[in-house]
């Protein structure tokens, strides 16, 4: 909490990203109070511009843009959370085991990780999504994205563990008879947590961006409201040519704000956790 207060006070980028993220989360929570079912169509007048009753207008499908957008944001966040949680869990486990045990275990796991890192993720995701586009739900797309997003983080965690393994406190724990699992959980994980937090935000951003990309291409289940599927349907019904700019404009603005908030949070946390920048901040305070 102290770090968050310090960042809110001194880092404008973090402040902007934090409050925008709070707004996004508020809209996603508000979706649970939507008076409309997301699968319903032609329940409000079509192609209405923003007004007092429909603050973001209505679509050509007779849906309220505001309430549909809140549901789309919620679903996009859920998919991103499923993906990044699973991928970082796998990455952390493999990185810790590989970096600490070393030897043959490290060589085998490093070979597997390097094999995944050379896979072109976007073409493979497009191919798989095209084959199963009618069957991908929240869990399915989350698992698919997580499957292709654990390798790079695991290499970063492994490099951190290789450094921590040579520290004096690790040798002390080994000589005291502590087991390997206990050393990893009690000695190494606390050092990794700040890096995992910053990397968690980056992974969340990648998952949301990739899911939206697949949705815009029509390779996701289009019956599930997300920011991407909302943009797809607005483009499908030629909202720009028809002059219903609010239909495609609302999800695009939501996407831009989401990306900016996560980007600023990631950059701010990375700078805050950088040891070299931390030393400079300490010097500035003492002078």
C-alpha positions in Angstrom: 0.0 0.0 0.0 2.9 2.3 0.8 4.3 1.8 -2.7 0.9 2.6 -4.3 0.6 5.8 -2.3 4.0 6.9 -3.3 3.4 6.2 -7.0 0.0 8.0 -6.8 1.7 11.0 -5.3 4.8 11.3 -7.5 4.1 9.4 -10.8 1.5 11.0 -13.0 1.5 8.0 -15.4 0.6 5.6 -12.6 -2.1 8.0 -11.3 -3.7 8.2 -14.7 -3.5 4.4 -15.3 -4.8 3.7 -11.8 -7.9 5.8 -11.9 -8.7 4.8 -15.5 -8.4 1.1 -14.4 -10.7 1.8 -11.5 -13.3 3.3 -14.0 -13.0 0.2 -16.2 -13.5 -2.1 -13.2 -16.5 0.0 -12.1 -18.1 -0.3 -15.5 -17.5 -4.1 -15.5 -19.2 -4.3 -12.0 -22.0 -2.2 -13.3 -22.7 -4.8 -16.0 -24.3 -7.1 -13.4 -27.1 -4.5 -13.0 -27.8 -4.3 -16.7 -31.5 -4.2 -17.4 -31.0 -6.0 -20.7 -29.8 -9.5 -21.5 -26.8 -9.3 -23.9 -28.3 -11.9 -26.2 -31.5 -9.8 -26.7 -31.9 -7.8 -29.8 -34.3 -5.1 -31.0 -35.4 -4.3 -27.5 -34.7 -0.5 -27.9 -35.1 1.8 -30.9 -32.4 1.3 -33.5 -29.6 3.7 -34.5 -30.4 6.3 -31.8 -27.6 8.8 -31.3 -26.4 9.5 -27.7 -29.1 11.2 -25.7 -30.4 11.5 -22.1 -32.1 8.1 -22.2 -29.4 6.2 -24.2 -26.2 8.0 -23.1 -24.0 6.1 -25.7 -26.8 5.6 -28.3 -28.2 2.4 -29.7 -27.0 -0.1 -32.3 -28.6 -1.3 -35.6 -29.4 -4.4 -33.7 -31.6 -2.5 -31.2 -29.2 -2.7 -28.3 -28.2 -0.1 -25.7 -24.5 0.7 -26.4 -23.7 1.7 -22.8 -25.0 -1.4 -21.1 -23.7 -3.7 -23.9 -20.3 -2.1 -23.5 -20.2 -2.7 -19.7 -20.8 -6.4 -20.4 -18.2 -6.4 -23.1 -15.6 -4.9 -20.8 -16.4 -7.4 -18.1 -16.0 -10.3 -20.4 -12.8 -9.0 -21.9 -11.3 -8.6 -18.4 -12.4 -12.1 -17.4 -10.6 -13.6 -20.4 -7.5 -11.6 -19.7 -7.5 -12.6 -16.0 -7.9 -16.3 -16.8 -5.1 -16.2 -19.4 -2.6 -14.2 -17.4 -3.2 -16.1 -14.1 -2.6 -19.5 -15.6 0.3 -18.4 -17.8 2.1 -16.7 -14.9 1.5 -19.7 -12.7 3.1 -22.0 -15.2 5.9 -19.5 -15.9 6.7 -19.0 -12.2 6.7 -22.8 -11.5 9.0 -23.6 -14.4 11.3 -20.6 -13.9 11.8 -21.5 -10.2 12.4 -25.2 -10.7 14.7 -24.6 -13.7 16.7 -21.8 -12.1 17.1 -23.4 -8.7 17.7 -27.1 -9.5 20.0 -26.5 -12.6 21.7 -29.5 -14.2 19.8 -31.8 -16.4 16.4 -30.5 -15.2 17.4 -27.0 -16.2 18.6 -28.1 -19.6 15.4 -30.0 -20.4 13.1 -27.2 -19.2 15.2 -24.6 -21.1 14.9 -26.6 -24.3 11.1 -26.8 -23.9 10.9 -23.1 -23.1 13.1 -22.1 -26.1 11.0 -24.4 -28.4 7.8 -22.4 -27.3 9.6 -19.1 -27.7 10.3 -19.7 -31.4 6.7 -20.5 -32.2 5.0 -17.7 -34.2 2.1 -17.1 -31.8 -0.3 -15.0 -33.9 -0.4 -17.3 -37.0 -0.9 -20.4 -34.7 -3.6 -18.6 -32.7 -5.4 -17.5 -35.9 -5.3 -21.1 -37.2 -6.6 -22.7 -34.0 -9.3 -20.0 -33.5 -10.4 -20.5 -37.1 -10.8 -24.2 -36.5 -12.7 -23.9 -33.2 -14.2 -20.4 -33.5 -17.8 -21.6 -32.8 -16.7 -23.4 -29.7 -14.3 -21.0 -27.9 -15.8 -19.7 -24.6 -14.2 -17.7 -21.8 -12.3 -20.7 -20.5 -11.3 -21.9 -23.9 -9.9 -18.7 -25.2 -8.2 -18.0 -21.8 -6.5 -21.4 -21.8 -5.5 -21.0 -25.4 -3.9 -17.6 -24.8 -2.2 -18.8 -21.6 -0.7 -21.8 -23.5 1.2 -19.4 -25.8 2.2 -16.8 -23.1 4.2 -18.6 -20.4 7.6 -19.2 -22.1 9.0 -15.7 -22.2 8.1 -14.9 -18.5 9.6 -18.2 -17.3 13.0 -17.2 -18.8 12.9 -13.9 -16.9 12.0 -15.6 -13.6 14.7 -18.2 -14.2 17.4 -15.5 -14.6 16.3 -14.0 -11.3 16.5 -17.3 -9.5 20.0 -18.0 -10.9 21.1 -14.8 -9.3 19.3 -15.5 -6.0 20.7 -19.0 -5.8 24.2 -17.6 -5.4 23.3 -15.2 -2.6 24.5 -15.8 0.9 21.0 -16.2 2.4 20.4 -19.2 0.0 23.6 -20.9 1.1 22.7 -20.3 4.8 19.3 -21.9 4.2 20.8 -24.9 2.5 23.4 -25.4 5.3 20.6 -25.1 7.9 18.9 -28.2 6.4 16.0 -26.4 4.9 14.3 -28.3 2.0 14.4 -27.1 -1.6 10.6 -26.3 -1.6 10.9 -24.4 1.6 13.9 -22.3 0.2 11.9 -21.5 -3.0 8.7 -20.5 -1.2 10.1 -18.7 1.8 13.4 -17.2 0.5 13.0 -16.7 -3.3 9.3 -16.1 -4.0 9.3 -12.8 -1.9 12.0 -11.4 -4.1 10.2 -12.4 -7.3 6.8 -11.0 -6.3 7.4 -7.4 -7.4 8.6 -8.6 -10.8 5.7 -11.0 -11.2 3.3 -8.1 -10.4 4.8 -5.9 -13.1 4.9 -8.8 -15.6 1.3 -9.7 -14.6 0.1 -6.4 -16.0 2.0 -6.8 -19.2 0.6 -10.3 -19.7 -2.9 -9.0 -19.0 -2.5 -6.4 -21.7 -1.2 -8.9 -24.2 -4.1 -11.3 -23.5 -6.7 -8.6 -23.9 -5.1 -7.3 -27.1 -4.8 -10.7 -28.6 -8.4 -11.6 -27.7 -9.7 -8.4 -29.3 -7.6 -9.0 -32.4 -9.1 -12.5 -32.8 -12.6 -11.1 -32.2 -12.2 -8.4 -34.8 -11.1 -11.0 -37.3 -14.2 -13.0 -36.6 -12.3 -15.9 -35.1 -13.9 -15.8 -31.6 -17.4 -16.8 -30.6 -19.3 -13.7 -31.8 -22.3 -14.4 -29.6 -20.2 -13.5 -26.5 -20.0 -9.8 -25.9 -16.4 -8.5 -25.7 -14.8 -5.3 -26.8 -13.5 -7.1 -29.9 -16.9 -8.7 -30.9 -18.5 -5.3 -30.4 -16.1 -3.7 -32.9 -16.7 -6.6 -35.2 -20.5 -6.2 -35.3 -20.2 -2.4 -35.6 -17.9 -2.9 -38.6 -20.1 -5.6 -40.0 -23.2 -3.3 -40.1 -21.0 -0.5 -41.5 -21.6 1.9 -38.6 -19.2 4.4 -40.0 -20.8 4.6 -43.4 -24.3 4.7 -41.8 -23.2 7.5 -39.5 -23.8 5.5 -36.3 -20.2 6.4 -35.2 -21.1 5.9 -31.5 -21.5 2.2 -32.0 -17.9 1.6 -33.1 -16.5 4.6 -31.2 -17.5 3.5 -27.7 -15.6 0.1 -27.8 -12.6 1.8 -29.5 -12.4 4.4 -26.8 -12.7 1.8 -24.1 -10.0 -0.3 -25.8 -7.6 2.7 -26.0 -8.2 3.7 -22.4 -7.7 0.1 -21.3 -4.4 -0.3 -23.2 -3.2 3.1 -21.9 -4.0 2.3 -18.3 -2.3 -1.0 -18.3 0.7 0.3 -20.2 1.2 3.2 -17.8 0.8 0.9 -14.8 3.3 -1.5 -16.2 5.9 1.2 -17.0 5.5 2.9 -13.7 5.9 -0.3 -11.7 8.9 -1.4 -13.7 10.6 1.9 -13.1 9.7 1.8 -9.4 11.2 -1.7 -9.1 14.4 -0.9 -11.0 17.2 -1.1 -8.5 19.3 1.6 -10.3 16.4 4.1 -10.3 15.6 3.2 -6.7 19.2 4.2 -5.7 18.8 7.5 -7.5 15.6 8.2 -5.7 17.2 7.5 -2.3 20.1 9.9 -3.2 17.6 12.6 -4.2 15.9 12.3 -0.8 19.1 12.4 1.2 20.4 15.5 -0.7 
